[in-house]
Amino acid sequence: MDRQETDFASLHELIGRKVSFRGGRGVVVEILEDGPSLVIQAENLAIQPDSLGYARRRSRETCLVEVFDSEGGYDPDFLAMVVEE
């Protein structure tokens, strides 16, 4: 078992945990195996436009944080992420 497989198994412990990342806060809602990547749902609500660009509702944005970079090392965004709880 290589480092990336071992790290993927331990990433599941982050699901449901609050994190600080890229100047914001959110909750880890899912781990994508391809990558792997963390799916983080932002804490703040954002205005979501409809297909014509008109503001229709507020929703929480989601973003991806890659765990590894293209060279196999840890991605800087992942290393800068702080687990709060």
Buried (B, 14 or more C-beta within 10 A) or exposed (E): EEEEEEBBEEBEEBEEEBBBBEEEBBBBBBBBEEBBBBBBBBBEEEEEEEEEEEEEEEEBBEBEBBBBEEEEEEBEBBEEBEEEE
